[in-house]
Each structure stands twice: as C-alpha cells, then as structure tokens.
Amino acid sequence: MNLDEQNVTRQEATGTILKVAGPLIVATGMGGVSMYDVVRVSDKRLIGEVIELRGDRASIQVYEETAGLGPGEPVYFTHEPLSVELAPGLIEGIYDGIQRPLDVIYRQEGDRITRGVDVPRLNREKKWTFVPTASVGDRLIGGDVLGTVQETPAVTQKIMVPPGMEGTLEWIHDGEATIIEPIARLKKADGETVELPMLQRWPVRRRRPYTQKLSPNEPMITGQRVIDTLFPIAKGGIAAIPGPFGSGKTVVQHQLAKWADADIIVYIGCGERGNEMTDVLMEFPELHDPRTGLSLMKRTVLIANTSDMPVAAREASIYTGITIAEYFRDMGYKVAIMADSTSRWAEALREMSGRLEEMPGEEGYPAYLSSRLAEFYERAGIVKCLGGGGRIGAISAIGAVSPPGGDTSEPVSQATLRIVKVFWGLSAQLAYKRHFPAIDWLRSYSLYSDRLQEYFDGQIAEGWSDQAGQAVALLQQEADLDEIVRLVGVDALGEQDRLTLECARIIREDFLHQNAFHEVDTFTSPEKQFGMLKIILTWYHGGQEALESDVSFRRIMAMASLEEIGRMKYTPEDEWAGRCADILRHIGEEYRMLVQAMTED
C-alpha cells in the first residue's frame, strides 16, 4: 500500500456542518480531530484546516469557495496536518497556496479551479534516475544523503533520510524510479525495517530541524546598486520592502528573484494582482539565467495566489513557500524566498480573526499578528544541515509590505520592522519622479553592513565600505543643503557646497537610478558597482582640489568626462574594466589641464 492509498483509507465522515460564514465553517461532532488537521468539507471534498477547537465543535478555514454549502453536510477527517510534498518534480512547478499544481489543474479543468478538485501535487508516474551515494551497511541518521536525482540541468536534488529516522541501510536502489516507489530500506535499532521512497511529506506550520544556526557573514549579491552598495543583505538574512501602491515593490521583488545570488528561488505571489502574477508566469520561463545559461525557471518554484482566490489559502501560501525553501536548504543550497506581499497575508489573518469573533488588536488585526510574522521570518537564516557532510544551507527571506498610503506606522509594517534586519523603504516621491528603484536612501538601513564590510573589502575591492560611507554622507549633506536652497536659492551657496550638491545628483541619477528593463543596466556586478562609485568620487575629490587651486565651478561643470560618467552604467560587463580605466584617466587629464590653465593665467 503506497502513501496515497493510506490517506484515502483514513478518511471517515464524522463531523457535521453547523454554520457557514464565508471561508469559515463551524462543525460539530469533531471530537476526534487535532488543531491544524486537514479535513474534507461536504461531499464536494473541499479542503479545510481546523483552526479552533471548543469541546466537540471545530472552526475550519476552507481553502476553497464555500458558496452552496449548508448546515447538516458531512465533514471528513484525514487526521493529518496541512502538509507539502517534497520530492523531485518541485522545480519549475507553479502551485496555488496549498501546493496544488496549477498547470495540471488547467489541463484537467480549464481556466478556473473547480471546487474540490483533487490532483496529485507531484507527478507520481514520471521516472527519475536515482544515483545512490550511500552504501549497504552504512549507519544513517536523519538528513544523511541516500543518493541524488538530476531534477533540472541547474538543480541536483539530494534524496535524504527523513528527519528523526535512523538505522542501518539494508538495500538501496540504483536506476529509475517514481517518487512513491521505495529506493532504500532502513533497519531501525528496534529491528523494524522501513522502506523509504523519494517522496517526503512535511507539515507546513512546523519548521524543519537543523543542527545549528549560524551568523550570516556573506552578502547575497543582487546586482541592484542601491542595495548591494548602500543597504546589503546577507545570505540567510531577512529584509522588508515597504512602500505605497505604485512605488515599485513588485518590480524590485522580480529583480531580486531574477538576479539574486541564490541557488534556488521560491517566489510567493500572496494575494497578488492577477496581471502582476501573469507577468511573473510569462516572464520567468523566458528569462536567461546568467548563473546557468538556461531559463530561470530551471531553479525556481512559483506559488501563485492571486487576490481573487479564496482568502484562507493566502494564509497557507506563506507557510507552503517557506517549507519548500527549507527542504532545499537542507540539501545545502542557498535559497531566496520572495513573499509579495505579507500585507495581504495579514489581511487574510484579519478576516479570519474577525469571523472567529476574536478580540481585535490594533486596526482590527489579530493580537497574534507580530508572533505569526516572526514565526515566518525566523524560519530564514543560515544553518548547519542535519546529517553528515557538513552541509551549510541558507534561506534569505524578502517580504514586501503594502502599507495603506505608504504609512509605515501601521501594524504590519511595524511588526515586520521589529523582526527584519534590512529595511528598503520605498518612496512615493521618488516613484513620481520616475526614480527607480524608489528606495529612499535617507530612510533605509541595513544592520548587516558592519559585519559584511570585511567580505566586501577583502573579496570585492579594498576601500568598498569607505566608498559606500562617503556616498551616504554626500546624500545626507545634499538633504541638509536642500533646506538652504529652498529658502535662499542655490546661488547663495559656496562653490564647495555646489560641488557637493552636484556630486550627490550624479550619485542619485547615474548610480542609484537603475533601469530594470534595460538589458545592460538591469544587473551590475559588484566590481562594476565599485568602479562606478570610484569614478564619481574621484571626480568629486578632484573637483575639491581644483576649487582650492582657484578653478571656477563653472569650468568643472563643463568637463567632457561628466558626459562619460552619465553613460557609464550602460557599458557591458565584459567591456567595463577597460572603460573604467579610460574614464578615470580622462578625469585626471582634464583636472590637470584645468589647474595648469589657472597657473598659466
């Protein structure tokens, strides 16, 4: 009897619907269930999850449309928590919030998901080539690798012993097998023999175990200049992108998904607009992945939960995504998870809390909002994985927040900021000025900057952190001088201050501004970022010295190299080293000529 057959036999009708309130159903006769058990509601077999128990009454959140249901209909028990299936076949998958494969449902049912549709979450029939790495007689514990499966050209799945299981390997398969066929046989200490398939099930609300949590000390390179240079995120770090509607949160998330230095991408569209999710689904398969040279989908898992899908499934989608991410982390991969947006997830919590008639907290959100957010973000991090081999895996979590009107004092933003270490605050003003990414350099911060200094200075370029500090200081000075300019005008400023203003403008327009849809400008390597900022600061320091030598500000602003600085971001990566040296040489020559002309005069 395989796993699927076992589940069917355990379902029995015991409960009865008492009340239907949108996605919330109250049922009686539920004495045999536990919290967070999955149940099947009515003869339509709608998927639901128990979220409250009072005596033999249970409150069930249903992950499908409940229209047409009424009191007296049966509720079927499964005696299992809401779980995801983990096995080869995950990569390139497009799932809804409870891991139903949308492409399979589309082929079977058409454009709309039929209520109660029940399809296997992963393909049971496809044969995968299993290559054993463990040997008969090996003593194995949870997390040890049994063998590998080449899932896509970009991802090799490690088939592991499930956590909490240990024993001696008696037999191991070599060759093709489906995910439900046994590929190994383990003899436990008590003499019991267990057959292990490739397929594992794991409850989404329970974090997967690891040996040790480590401190993040390596940056996750994103190719976005404002992030990598000014507000970097570490591998295994957590970040939030709050911003009003229209400020570019989703585009920033897409950019991070495309370009972030991660082995696996898990993208969760949580309550997303249908057209934005469509962009992702259409764009990712076509996108050239610079790491592998293949389609980006070859190392991506997509969870699509659009705003018109049942609200309860929104809540589950976050947990589904992070559990899949943990599975790949346990293999030793660096995973980046994008949650867009956690505000819509929090709205689903608020709706369900209201229907449960719980005491509301601030702005109607449940009192446990902060703990639920922390529960999600704390599952990110860099860890030493279970099992032998000393594997190190990491999950970097990046959550978008959509505060109404861009007001980050609202509960979801505040609860998120108490947890995350990186704050990329998006500004409506910058978005209106068409400055993208609209990350406000005066409000944003990264608490990883200090611990990543050593890496940047040692591995990328000496002086990286010093340059970044100078850039931030110049932008801050610009903000201070803007107050004076607004009062008395720019002509009242001295030439040194005007040079500072001009340098800050160049940093803003030629460095921080980045076009996500330009084939060259969409991604900038750390080496190019360092070179660009070096060029700008070289021009600035040269200008300061020239002003001291009585060169006029007007002449400095007439330099031909300023045009080269404005165009440098569009230089392809393979031409950058030579171009960077040329611009620096031109700047030096121009300043020498200006100073020489002054001495001759």
DRENBATI-801042 format. One line per 5 residues: number of its first residue (from 0); their letters; for each residue x, y, z of C-alpha. Coordinates in steps of 0.5 Angstrom, whole numbers. Layout:
<recs>
NUM = a = X/Y/Z ~ ...
</recs>
This chain:
<recs>
0 = mnlde = 0/0/0 ~ 3/7/-2 ~ 2/13/1 ~ -4/16/-3 ~ -8/9/-1
5 = qnvtr = -6/10/6 ~ -9/17/6 ~ -15/15/3 ~ -17/9/8 ~ -16/14/14
10 = qeatg = -22/19/12 ~ -28/18/15 ~ -35/22/16 ~ -36/24/23 ~ -37/32/23
15 = tilkv = -43/36/21 ~ -43/43/19 ~ -47/47/24 ~ -45/54/21 ~ -42/57/15
20 = agpli = -39/64/15 ~ -35/65/8 ~ -29/62/9 ~ -30/60/16 ~ -34/53/18
25 = vatgm = -36/51/25 ~ -38/44/25 ~ -40/39/31 ~ -38/32/33 ~ -31/34/32
30 = ggvsm = -28/31/38 ~ -23/26/34 ~ -19/32/31 ~ -13/36/33 ~ -11/43/32
35 = ydvvr = -9/44/24 ~ -11/38/22 ~ -14/38/15 ~ -21/36/14 ~ -25/35/7
40 = vsdkr = -32/39/8 ~ -38/36/5 ~ -39/31/-1 ~ -35/36/-5 ~ -29/35/-1
45 = ligev = -27/42/0 ~ -20/42/3 ~ -20/46/10 ~ -16/46/16 ~ -18/46/24
50 = ielrg = -16/53/27 ~ -20/53/33 ~ -23/47/38 ~ -28/48/43 ~ -31/42/46
55 = drasi = -33/38/40 ~ -34/44/36 ~ -29/46/31 ~ -28/52/27 ~ -25/50/20
60 = qvyee = -22/55/15 ~ -24/53/8 ~ -19/54/2 ~ -24/54/-3 ~ -30/57/-5
65 = taglg = -36/55/0 ~ -42/58/-3 ~ -48/53/-3 ~ -45/49/3 ~ -50/49/9
70 = pgepv = -51/46/16 ~ -52/39/16 ~ -47/37/11 ~ -41/32/13 ~ -34/34/15
75 = yfthe = -29/28/13 ~ -23/27/18 ~ -16/26/15 ~ -12/26/22 ~ -6/29/18
80 = plsve = -4/37/19 ~ -3/41/13 ~ 3/39/9 ~ 7/40/3 ~ 10/34/-1
85 = lapgl = 18/34/-2 ~ 21/30/-8 ~ 24/31/-15 ~ 19/35/-19 ~ 18/41/-15
90 = iegiy = 23/46/-19 ~ 19/49/-25 ~ 13/48/-21 ~ 7/53/-21 ~ 3/52/-15
95 = dgiqr = -3/55/-11 ~ -3/57/-4 ~ -4/50/-2 ~ 1/47/-7 ~ -4/44/-12
100 = pldvi = 0/44/-19 ~ -4/50/-23 ~ -1/47/-30 ~ -4/40/-28 ~ -11/43/-26
105 = yrqeg = -11/48/-32 ~ -10/42/-37 ~ -15/38/-33 ~ -21/43/-31 ~ -19/49/-36
110 = dritr = -19/57/-34 ~ -22/56/-27 ~ -20/52/-21 ~ -26/47/-20 ~ -28/46/-13
115 = gvdvp = -26/40/-9 ~ -21/38/-15 ~ -16/33/-12 ~ -10/32/-17 ~ -3/30/-14
120 = rlnre = 1/35/-12 ~ 7/32/-15 ~ 8/27/-21 ~ 7/20/-19 ~ 8/17/-26
125 = kkwtf = 15/20/-28 ~ 21/16/-27 ~ 27/20/-24 ~ 34/17/-25 ~ 37/16/-18
130 = vptas = 44/15/-17 ~ 46/12/-10 ~ 51/15/-6 ~ 50/11/1 ~ 52/4/1
135 = vgdrl = 49/-2/4 ~ 51/-3/11 ~ 52/5/13 ~ 49/7/19 ~ 45/13/17
140 = iggdv = 41/19/21 ~ 36/24/19 ~ 39/29/14 ~ 44/24/11 ~ 44/23/3
145 = lgtvq = 42/17/0 ~ 43/19/-7 ~ 42/24/-12 ~ 37/26/-18 ~ 39/31/-23
150 = etpav = 32/34/-23 ~ 34/40/-28 ~ 40/42/-31 ~ 41/47/-26 ~ 39/43/-20
155 = tqkim = 41/37/-17 ~ 36/34/-11 ~ 39/30/-5 ~ 35/25/-3 ~ 36/25/4
160 = vppgm = 33/20/10 ~ 27/24/13 ~ 29/28/20 ~ 28/24/26 ~ 30/17/23
165 = egtle = 36/13/24 ~ 38/6/22 ~ 43/1/18 ~ 42/1/11 ~ 40/-6/8
170 = wihdg = 38/-4/1 ~ 39/2/-4 ~ 36/2/-11 ~ 40/4/-17 ~ 37/7/-23
175 = eatii = 30/9/-25 ~ 24/10/-20 ~ 18/14/-19 ~ 17/19/-13 ~ 13/14/-9
180 = epiar = 17/7/-10 ~ 22/5/-5 ~ 29/7/-6 ~ 32/5/0 ~ 31/0/6
185 = lkkad = 33/2/13 ~ 33/-3/19 ~ 32/1/26 ~ 35/0/32 ~ 29/-4/35
190 = getve = 29/-9/29 ~ 24/-6/25 ~ 25/-5/17 ~ 23/2/14 ~ 22/3/6
195 = lpmlq = 24/10/4 ~ 21/13/-2 ~ 24/19/-5 ~ 17/23/-3 ~ 17/26/4
200 = rwpvr = 11/30/7 ~ 12/35/12 ~ 7/40/16 ~ 8/47/13 ~ 7/50/20
205 = rrrpy = 13/46/23 ~ 20/48/22 ~ 25/43/19 ~ 30/42/24 ~ 38/43/23
210 = tqkls = 44/42/27 ~ 46/49/29 ~ 44/56/27 ~ 50/61/24 ~ 51/68/24
215 = pnepm = 51/71/17 ~ 57/74/14 ~ 57/73/7 ~ 53/78/2 ~ 47/76/-2
220 = itgqr = 49/80/-9 ~ 43/82/-12 ~ 46/87/-18 ~ 42/93/-15 ~ 47/98/-14
225 = vidtl = 43/102/-8 ~ 42/95/-5 ~ 49/92/-6 ~ 53/98/-4 ~ 49/102/1
230 = fpiak = 44/97/4 ~ 47/90/3 ~ 43/84/5 ~ 47/78/8 ~ 46/70/5
235 = ggiaa = 41/68/11 ~ 39/75/12 ~ 32/78/12 ~ 29/84/9 ~ 23/88/8
240 = ipgpf = 21/93/3 ~ 15/97/5 ~ 12/102/0 ~ 6/105/-2 ~ 2/103/-8
245 = gsgkt = 6/104/-15 ~ 12/105/-12 ~ 15/99/-15 ~ 15/94/-10 ~ 14/88/-14
250 = vvqhq = 19/90/-20 ~ 24/90/-14 ~ 22/83/-12 ~ 22/81/-19 ~ 29/84/-20
255 = lakwa = 32/80/-14 ~ 28/74/-16 ~ 32/74/-23 ~ 39/77/-20 ~ 40/75/-13
260 = dadii = 46/70/-12 ~ 42/64/-10 ~ 42/57/-12 ~ 34/56/-11 ~ 29/62/-12
265 = vyigc = 22/61/-9 ~ 17/66/-11 ~ 10/67/-7 ~ 5/72/-10 ~ 1/72/-4
270 = gergn = -6/76/-6 ~ -2/79/-12 ~ -6/82/-17 ~ -7/77/-23 ~ -4/82/-28
275 = emtdv = 3/82/-24 ~ 3/75/-23 ~ 2/74/-30 ~ 8/78/-31 ~ 12/73/-27
280 = lmefp = 9/67/-30 ~ 10/69/-37 ~ 17/73/-36 ~ 21/68/-32 ~ 21/62/-37
285 = elhdp = 23/67/-42 ~ 29/70/-38 ~ 36/68/-39 ~ 39/66/-32 ~ 46/68/-32
290 = rtgls = 48/63/-27 ~ 47/57/-31 ~ 45/60/-38 ~ 39/57/-38 ~ 32/59/-37
295 = lmkrt = 31/62/-30 ~ 25/57/-28 ~ 30/51/-28 ~ 32/53/-21 ~ 25/57/-19
300 = vlian = 19/55/-15 ~ 13/59/-16 ~ 7/60/-11 ~ 1/64/-15 ~ -4/66/-10
305 = tsdmp = -8/72/-13 ~ -13/77/-10 ~ -19/73/-13 ~ -17/66/-10 ~ -20/64/-3
310 = vaare = -17/69/2 ~ -16/63/7 ~ -11/60/2 ~ -7/66/2 ~ -5/65/10
315 = asiyt = -3/58/8 ~ 1/60/2 ~ 7/63/6 ~ 8/57/10 ~ 8/53/4
320 = gitia = 13/57/1 ~ 18/57/7 ~ 17/50/8 ~ 19/48/1 ~ 25/53/2
325 = eyfrd = 27/49/8 ~ 27/43/4 ~ 32/46/-1 ~ 36/49/5 ~ 37/42/8
330 = mgykv = 41/40/2 ~ 46/45/3 ~ 43/50/-2 ~ 43/58/-2 ~ 35/59/-2
335 = aimad = 32/66/-3 ~ 25/67/-2 ~ 20/73/-4 ~ 14/74/-1 ~ 10/79/-4
340 = stsrw = 6/82/0 ~ 6/80/7 ~ 1/86/8 ~ -4/82/4 ~ -3/76/8
345 = aealr = -4/80/14 ~ -11/82/12 ~ -13/75/11 ~ -11/74/18 ~ -15/80/20
350 = emsgr = -21/77/16 ~ -21/70/19 ~ -20/73/26 ~ -26/77/25 ~ -30/71/23
355 = leemp = -28/68/29 ~ -30/74/33 ~ -23/74/37 ~ -22/81/40 ~ -19/85/35
360 = geegy = -12/89/36 ~ -9/95/33 ~ -13/97/27 ~ -17/90/27 ~ -11/86/26
365 = payls = -11/80/31 ~ -7/80/37 ~ -2/75/35 ~ 0/79/28 ~ 7/80/31
370 = srlae = 8/73/33 ~ 6/70/26 ~ 10/75/22 ~ 16/73/27 ~ 15/65/26
375 = fyera = 15/66/19 ~ 22/71/18 ~ 25/67/24 ~ 25/61/19 ~ 30/64/15
380 = givkc = 37/64/17 ~ 44/60/15 ~ 44/54/18 ~ 49/47/19 ~ 44/42/16
385 = lgggg = 42/35/19 ~ 46/29/17 ~ 54/28/15 ~ 58/32/10 ~ 58/39/14
390 = rigai = 53/42/9 ~ 51/49/10 ~ 45/52/7 ~ 41/59/8 ~ 35/62/7
395 = saiga = 34/69/5 ~ 27/72/6 ~ 25/78/3 ~ 18/81/4 ~ 14/86/1
400 = vsppg = 10/90/5 ~ 4/95/3 ~ 2/100/8 ~ -4/104/6 ~ -2/111/4
405 = gdtse = 5/109/5 ~ 4/110/12 ~ 10/105/16 ~ 7/107/22 ~ 1/102/21
410 = pvsqa = 1/95/25 ~ 4/90/19 ~ 10/95/18 ~ 12/96/25 ~ 11/89/27
415 = tlriv = 16/87/21 ~ 21/92/22 ~ 22/89/29 ~ 24/83/26 ~ 28/84/20
420 = kvfwg = 35/87/19 ~ 34/91/13 ~ 29/96/11 ~ 29/98/4 ~ 24/104/5
425 = lsaql = 20/106/-2 ~ 18/113/-3 ~ 12/115/-7 ~ 16/122/-8 ~ 22/118/-12
430 = aykrh = 17/114/-16 ~ 13/120/-18 ~ 20/123/-20 ~ 21/116/-24 ~ 27/115/-20
435 = fpaid = 27/107/-20 ~ 28/103/-15 ~ 25/108/-11 ~ 29/106/-5 ~ 29/112/0
440 = wlrsy = 37/113/2 ~ 35/117/8 ~ 30/112/11 ~ 33/106/9 ~ 38/102/13
445 = slysd = 42/95/14 ~ 44/92/20 ~ 49/87/16 ~ 53/93/13 ~ 58/93/19
450 = rlqey = 59/85/19 ~ 59/85/11 ~ 65/90/11 ~ 70/85/12 ~ 68/81/6
455 = fdgqi = 67/87/1 ~ 74/90/3 ~ 77/83/2 ~ 74/80/-3 ~ 71/85/-8
460 = aegws = 75/91/-7 ~ 79/95/-2 ~ 76/101/0 ~ 69/99/-1 ~ 66/100/5
465 = dqagq = 70/107/6 ~ 67/109/-1 ~ 60/107/1 ~ 60/111/7 ~ 62/117/3
470 = avall = 57/116/-2 ~ 52/116/4 ~ 55/122/7 ~ 54/126/1 ~ 47/124/0
475 = qqead = 46/127/7 ~ 49/133/6 ~ 45/134/0 ~ 39/133/4 ~ 41/139/9
480 = ldeiv = 43/144/4 ~ 37/143/0 ~ 34/146/6 ~ 38/152/5 ~ 37/152/-3
485 = rlvgv = 29/152/-2 ~ 30/158/3 ~ 35/163/-1 ~ 37/159/-7 ~ 43/156/-10
490 = dalge = 47/162/-12 ~ 47/163/-4 ~ 52/157/-3 ~ 59/157/-4 ~ 63/153/-9
495 = qdrlt = 65/147/-5 ~ 57/146/-3 ~ 55/147/-10 ~ 60/142/-12 ~ 57/137/-6
500 = lecar = 50/138/-9 ~ 53/136/-16 ~ 56/130/-14 ~ 50/128/-10 ~ 46/129/-16
505 = iired = 51/125/-20 ~ 50/119/-15 ~ 43/119/-15 ~ 42/120/-23 ~ 48/116/-25
510 = flhqn = 49/111/-20 ~ 43/110/-15 ~ 38/110/-21 ~ 38/103/-25 ~ 33/101/-31
515 = afhev = 30/94/-29 ~ 28/94/-37 ~ 35/95/-40 ~ 39/89/-42 ~ 45/92/-39
520 = dtfts = 43/97/-33 ~ 39/91/-30 ~ 44/88/-27 ~ 51/91/-24 ~ 57/86/-22
525 = pekqf = 60/88/-15 ~ 66/90/-19 ~ 63/95/-23 ~ 59/98/-18 ~ 66/99/-14
530 = gmlki = 69/102/-21 ~ 63/107/-22 ~ 63/110/-15 ~ 70/110/-15 ~ 70/114/-22
535 = iltwy = 64/119/-18 ~ 68/120/-12 ~ 75/121/-16 ~ 71/127/-20 ~ 69/130/-13
540 = hggqe = 75/130/-10 ~ 79/132/-16 ~ 74/138/-16 ~ 75/140/-9 ~ 83/140/-10
545 = alesd = 81/144/-17 ~ 77/149/-13 ~ 83/150/-8 ~ 87/152/-14 ~ 82/157/-16
550 = vsfrr = 79/153/-22 ~ 72/156/-22 ~ 66/152/-21 ~ 63/153/-28 ~ 69/150/-31
555 = imama = 69/144/-27 ~ 62/143/-29 ~ 64/144/-37 ~ 68/138/-36 ~ 67/133/-42
560 = sleei = 68/127/-37 ~ 62/129/-34 ~ 58/126/-40 ~ 62/120/-40 ~ 60/119/-32
565 = grmky = 53/120/-35 ~ 53/114/-40 ~ 58/109/-36 ~ 52/105/-33 ~ 50/103/-40
570 = tpede = 57/100/-41 ~ 57/92/-42 ~ 61/88/-36 ~ 66/85/-41 ~ 68/92/-43
575 = wagrc = 68/95/-36 ~ 75/94/-34 ~ 78/98/-40 ~ 72/103/-40 ~ 73/105/-32
580 = adilr = 81/106/-33 ~ 79/110/-39 ~ 74/115/-35 ~ 79/115/-29 ~ 85/117/-34
585 = higee = 80/123/-37 ~ 78/126/-31 ~ 85/126/-28 ~ 88/129/-35 ~ 82/134/-35
590 = yrmlv = 83/137/-28 ~ 91/137/-29 ~ 89/142/-35 ~ 84/146/-31 ~ 89/147/-26
595 = qamte = 95/148/-31 ~ 91/153/-34 ~ 90/157/-28 ~ 97/157/-26 ~ 99/160/-33
600 = d = 94/165/-32
</recs>
